[in-house]
Amino acid sequence: MVSTCWLSISTEDYDEINFYLTNPIVFDTDDDGLSDGYEVLFSLTDPLDDDIDDDTIQDGEEVIAGADGYLTDSNSEDIDSDNLKVNDEIANGTNPNDYDSDQDGLNDDKVTNGTDPNDTDTDGDDYPDNIEIIQETYPLDPDDYPTVPPVTITPRQLL
C-alpha cells in the first residue's frame, strides 16, 4: 500500500521541511523562545540557531525584552556601536542600546582609565569624567580636578 500522507502537507509545512529544515510539528525548533515562523518572517533570525550572533544571549531574549530588560538586535553583536558586545554591556551594567550609558561624553568602551561607565562623575568631585580627561586631571581622584569651576545649567537657563 502506498502512503498518500504527503498530499496533506500544506505549503507552509513543505517550506518548513524543505527550505528552512525545521519541523512543522515543533513550534520552536531551536528552543530560543521565538516560533520558527516569527524567526523566518519577522525577526530574520535563524530558526535552527538559538543565538545567531553568538553573543551567548539567546535570540528570544534579545528580540523580546526578557530577564535583562533590554530589547536588542539579535543579528548584531554591538547595536550601539560602542565596541562592546551586548552580553558584555549587560554584564557591566551598561545599556546595550546606548553608546554612552551615563551620558558623560565618554563611550562605554572608553573607560580604560578606570572611570565608571554608569557614573557621570566617578570620583564625585562635581566634574564630569569627560571634562577631567579634557582638562588632563585624574577622574578617579576627587582632589585632582580642573581649575575651571564646573558649569551648571538649569533648565530655566536654556529658555
Backbone hydrogen bonds in HBPLUS format (Angstrom, degrees):
<---DONOR---> <-ACCEPTOR-->    atom                        ^
c    i                          cat <-CA-CA->   ^        H-A-AA   ^      H-
h    n   atom  resd res      DA  || num        DHA   H-A  angle D-A-AA Bond
n    s   type  num  typ     dist DA aas  dist angle  dist       angle   num
A0007-LEU N   A0004-THR O   3.02 MM   3  5.66 151.9  2.10 116.9 124.6     1
A0008-SER N   A0005-CYS O   3.02 MM   3  5.72 154.9  2.09 119.8 126.3     2
A0009-ILE N   A0006-TRP O   3.27 MM   3  5.44 164.0  2.29 106.6 111.3     3
A0014-TYR N   A0010-SER O   2.84 MM   4  6.11 158.6  1.89 152.8 159.3     4
A0015-ASP N   A0011-THR O   2.88 MM   4  6.17 160.9  1.91 152.1 156.5     5
A0016-GLU N   A0012-GLU O   2.86 MM   4  6.07 156.7  1.91 146.2 153.5     6
A0017-ILE N   A0013-ASP O   2.90 MM   4  6.10 155.6  1.96 151.0 156.7     7
A0018-ASN N   A0014-TYR O   2.83 MM   4  5.92 172.2  1.83 158.0 160.7     8
A0019-PHE N   A0015-ASP O   2.80 MM   4  5.07 152.9  1.87 132.5 141.0     9
A0020-TYR N   A0015-ASP O   3.09 MM   5  6.49 158.0  2.14 156.1 161.3    10
A0022-THR N   A0016-GLU O   2.79 MM   6  5.31 145.1  1.91 155.6 154.1    11
A0026-VAL N   A0023-ASN O   3.03 MM   3  5.39 143.4  2.17 110.5 120.5    12
A0036-ASP N   A0027-PHE O   3.00 MM   9  6.33 158.8  2.04 159.6 159.1    13
A0031-ASP N   A0028-ASP O   3.09 MM   3  5.18 153.2  2.16 107.2 115.6    14
A0039-GLU N   A0035-SER O   2.99 MM   4  6.31 161.0  2.03 156.5 161.6    15
A0040-VAL N   A0036-ASP O   3.04 MM   4  6.29 158.6  2.09 152.7 157.9    16
A0041-LEU N   A0037-GLY O   2.89 MM   4  5.92 166.8  1.91 154.0 158.1    17
A0042-PHE N   A0038-TYR O   2.84 MM   4  5.24 156.3  1.90 137.7 144.9    18
A0043-SER N   A0038-TYR O   3.05 MM   5  6.34 158.5  2.10 147.7 154.3    19
A0044-LEU N   A0039-GLU O   2.91 MM   5  5.29 111.1  2.39 133.9 146.5    20
A0045-THR N   A0039-GLU O   3.11 MM   6  4.96 127.9  2.40 125.0 134.5    21
A0049-ASP N   A0046-ASP O   3.06 MM   3  5.28 165.0  2.08 113.5 118.3    22
A0059-ASP N   A0050-ASP O   2.78 MM   9  5.80 161.8  1.82 150.7 155.5    23
A0054-ASP N   A0051-ASP O   3.02 MM   3  5.25 161.8  2.05 113.1 118.7    24
A0061-GLU N   A0058-GLN O   2.95 MM   3  5.33 125.8  2.25 107.9 121.6    25
A0062-GLU N   A0058-GLN O   3.17 MM   4  6.57 147.0  2.28 147.8 157.7    26
A0062-GLU N   A0059-ASP O   3.08 MM   3  5.10 119.9  2.45  95.7 110.8    27
A0063-VAL N   A0059-ASP O   2.85 MM   4  6.01 162.9  1.88 161.6 165.9    28
A0064-ILE N   A0060-GLY O   3.05 MM   4  5.81 157.7  2.10 138.5 144.7    29
A0072-THR N   A0062-GLU O   2.77 MM  10  4.81 146.4  1.89 139.3 147.1    30
A0069-GLY N   A0066-GLY O   2.96 MM   3  5.34 146.8  2.07 110.4 120.7    31
A0076-SER N   A0073-ASP O   3.13 MM   3  5.59 166.8  2.14 118.6 120.7    32
A0086-VAL N   A0077-GLU O   2.84 MM   9  5.88 142.0  1.99 158.4 169.1    33
A0088-ASP N   A0085-LYS O   3.01 MM   3  5.22 121.8  2.36 101.9 117.0    34
A0089-GLU N   A0085-LYS O   2.96 MM   4  6.32 156.1  2.02 156.9 164.3    35
A0090-ILE N   A0086-VAL O   3.00 MM   4  6.29 160.1  2.04 153.9 159.0    36
A0091-ALA N   A0087-ASN O   3.03 MM   4  6.16 155.6  2.09 138.9 145.8    37
A0092-ASN N   A0088-ASP O   2.85 MM   4  6.07 145.7  1.96 144.8 154.5    38
A0093-GLY N   A0089-GLU O   2.89 MM   4  5.97 116.8  2.29 138.5 154.6    39
A0094-THR N   A0089-GLU O   2.85 MM   5  4.92 140.6  2.01 149.1 148.6    40
A0093-GLY N   A0090-ILE O   3.19 MM   3  5.03 145.1  2.32  93.9 104.2    41
A0098-ASP N   A0095-ASN O   3.12 MM   3  5.42 170.1  2.13 118.3 119.6    42
A0108-ASP N   A0099-TYR O   2.67 MM   9  5.77 155.8  1.72 163.9 163.9    43
A0103-GLN N   A0100-ASP O   3.02 MM   3  5.20 157.5  2.07 111.4 118.6    44
A0110-LYS N   A0107-ASN O   2.83 MM   3  5.24 160.3  1.87 117.3 124.1    45
A0114-GLY N   A0111-VAL O   2.95 MM   3  5.42 157.2  2.00 116.3 119.4    46
A0119-ASP N   A0116-ASP O   3.10 MM   3  5.34 169.1  2.11 117.5 118.3    47
A0129-ASP N   A0120-THR O   2.89 MM   9  6.13 169.4  1.90 166.2 163.3    48
A0124-GLY N   A0121-ASP O   3.16 MM   3  5.33 152.8  2.23 107.4 115.8    49
A0131-ILE N   A0128-PRO O   3.02 MM   3  5.42 122.7  2.36 108.7 122.6    50
A0132-GLU N   A0128-PRO O   3.11 MM   4  6.50 159.9  2.15 156.7 162.9    51
A0133-ILE N   A0129-ASP O   2.99 MM   4  6.27 153.8  2.06 151.2 158.4    52
A0134-ILE N   A0130-ASN O   2.95 MM   4  6.16 160.2  1.99 146.5 152.0    53
A0135-GLN N   A0131-ILE O   2.81 MM   4  5.97 159.9  1.85 152.3 158.1    54
A0137-THR N   A0132-GLU O   2.72 MM   5  4.91 166.4  1.74 151.8 153.2    55
A0136-GLU N   A0133-ILE O   3.12 MM   3  4.83 154.1  2.19  96.7 103.9    56
A0141-ASP N   A0138-TYR O   3.17 MM   3  5.67 171.4  2.18 121.5 123.6    57
A0144-ASP N   A0141-ASP O   3.04 MM   3  5.38 162.0  2.08 113.2 119.1    58
A0157-GLN N   A0154-THR O   2.96 MM   3  5.36 131.0  2.21 109.6 121.9    59
A0158-LEU N   A0155-PRO O   3.16 MM   3  5.31 141.3  2.32  99.6 110.5    60
A0159-LEU N   A0156-ARG O   3.25 MM   3  5.58 155.6  2.31 106.2 113.1    61
